[in-house]
């Protein structure tokens, strides 16, 4: 069915239910989301012929973004039942939509991340081509304190624990991280061994950034370096405190 939106009107907001997919027949819509600090940001504009709403369709979860009309817009809604019928008869449609969905998930995470938010949509699209998705089962060791590291990770799904060993060789948890958080940046930026271990608390999927990819991003957007340096200072300060408690220093 056709849906008419006036300028500024929301089709849905982040957290709403819904599993339909929408095609833009006329006009432009703006895709919004909330950072971990609770700030709403606009990170994409979609126009005639573009598709959105795939998060709800594939995940059966609440909407992960908000969508509002940037100007008057006309949308065509395709319900989940209708789309499932199409996919059943045309498998290629399902494959294309799944790949599209995977790219959008990572793009959203980057757009809302403290570190990667300065990148524009076109820059994010280029970066996406060079990223890998890696998976770890619950309990898996992702990084190990003292080992070399030339990658950092953005959590796509799941939760992880960041920890070090205390003076009695017991694990001391520093923090737990979840979807949208990142880790591994200290070893990547300093060329020094990993300063903490990270274990999967649930099954996790991570977006892996190589050192060369981060360097390219900094070249395009120097403010990323400033943000990373600030985050590293804060995290190193916390690690120093933890290590002093166990009688050693970094």
N, C-alpha and C positions, 0 to 999 in steps of 0.2 A: 504494500500500500504506500501511497505518497504521504509524506509529512512535510508541512510547511512550518518553517521557523522564522520568527522575526529577529532582527538584529539584536544580539546580546542574549537571546533566549537559550537556555540550556536544554539539550535533548536528554541528557542524563548527567549526573554528577558522580565523582569518584565515590565508590561505596554503594551505589544503587544496584539493585538486581537487574537482570536482563541478559538474554542470550541471543538476541537478533543481531544480524549484520546489516549495515546500511551502506548504500551507494549514493554518492552525491550527484544529483541530476543537474542542479543549478546552484551557484553561489559558492561560498567559502565557509568552512567551519574551523574553529580553533580548538586544539587539544590541550587540556590543562591537567596538572597533577600537583600533588603536595609534596614538598621536601620533608625530610625528617624533622626540620625545625617548624613545620606547620605552615610554611609559606606556599601559597598557590602560585605556580609559574605556568606560563604558556610556552610549550616547547615544539609545537608544530602547527602548520596551517595546511588544510587539505582542500582541494578544489574539485571541479567537475570531473567525474570519472573515478575519483579516489574512493577507497573502501575503508570502513572502520567498524569497530565493534567485535573484532575477532577474539579479544580477551575473554569476554563472557561466553562466547560460543564454544571455545575449545577448553576452557578451564572449569566451566560450570560454577564459577565463583562470582563474587561481586565485581562490578565495573572497576577497573584499575585506573581509569582516567576519567576526566570530565570532558564533555564536548558541548560547545556553544556556537551559535551562529555568529560569524564575524561580520556578515551582512545578511540580508534576507536570503534564505536558502530553501531549496526543495530537495528532500531526501526520499529514497526508495528503501523501504524496509523489507528484508527477507528473513522470515522466521527460521528458527533452528530446524523445525520439522521440514520446511520447504527445502532448506539447504542440504539437509541430510538426504533427502530424496535425490537431489541433483548429484551429490557426491556418490551415492550408491550406483548411479548410472554412468557417471563420468569420473573415474578415480583420479584422473589428472587434476581435476578441479580441487579435490581434497589435498593432493600433494602440494599444489601451488599455495593454497591457503595456509597449510601448516608451516611451510618455509617462511611465508610472509609473516605469520604470527610470531615465529621464533625471532625474526629480525626486529619486529616491533617491540617485543618484550625487552630485548637488550637495549634498544634505542631509548625506551622509556627509562630504564634504570640509569643509563648514562645521563639523560637529560635532567634527572632529579638528583643526581649525585653531586655532592659538594665539590669533588675534584673535577668532574667532567662537564659540569653545567655550563662553563664558559664556551664550550664548543657549539657551533651552530648546526642546524639540521644537515647541511651538505657535508660539513666536516665529519659529523657522526656517521653519516652514510659511508664515507670513505674508510673510516676506522673499522666499521663493522666487517668489511671485507677481509680484514687481517686478524680477526679475533677467533679464538677457539673456545668451545664449551667443554669443560671437563667435569666428570661426575665422581663422587665418592660416596660409598655406603656409610651408613651410621656406624660410628666408631673408627672410621678410617683416619689415618694420620695424613694430613694434607701437606704441612711443612714441619720441619724438625729443627729445633734450636741448634745452632752451631753449623748447620749445613749451608753450602753456598746457595744463593737464590738470585735468579735474574728475571723473575716474573712477579707480578702482583695480580690480585684477584678481586673481582666484584661478585658478590653473592647474588645469584639469579634465583635460587630456591634453597630453602632450608636454613639451619642455624649451625654455627660453629663455636667452639670454645678456644680462646687464646690463653696459653699457660706457659709457665716456666717451672723449673725444679727449685725447691727451697733447699736450705742447708742440710736437711735430712733426706734429700733426694725424693721428696714428695711433690706431687704436682700442685702448683699454686695457680689458681685461675685468676687471670687479670681482667678478662671481660668475656662476654658472649656477644656474637655478632649475628645479624640476620639479613634477610633480603634487602639489597640496596647498600649494605655496608661493604667496605673493602679492606684488604689486608695484604701484607707482603711488600709494602712500598718502601720500608726502611732498607732492606737488603738490596732491592732493585736500585734505589737512588744512591746508596753509599758504596756499593760494590763490596760490602762486608757480609759475613755469614748471617743467617737468620738469627734474630735476637729473641725469638719465642717460637713455641710450637703451636700448631693449630690442628684441632681434631673435629671431625664432623659429629655434631650432636644428633643430627637426623641425616637421612639421605640428602645430599646436597648437589646442586649444579652450580658451577662457577664459570664466570667469564674470565678468561686468561689473557693478560696483557704482557707482551714481551717488552724488554728494555728498548728495543728499536722502535716499537709502536709508540711507547710513551715519549721517546725523544721526538718523533715526528709530530705528535700532538703538541708538545711544548713549543716546537718550532712554529706551528700554525697559531698557537694561542699561548704566549708566554705567561699569562696569568696563572695557568695551570701549575707552573713551577713554583710560583709564590704560594699557592694553596697547598701543594704537596709539602713544601718546606715547613709551613706552619703546622700541618698535621703531624709531620715527623717529629718536630720539636715537642709537641704535646705528648705524643706517644712515647718518645724516648724518656721524657721526664717521668712518666708513669713507670717505665721499665727500670729506671735508675732507683726509684723508691722501692720497687719490689726486690731488686737485687741487693740493695743495702740491708733489707730486712733479713736476707738469707746469708749476709756476711761476705758478699762478693760484689764486684763492680762490673759494668759492661766492658 
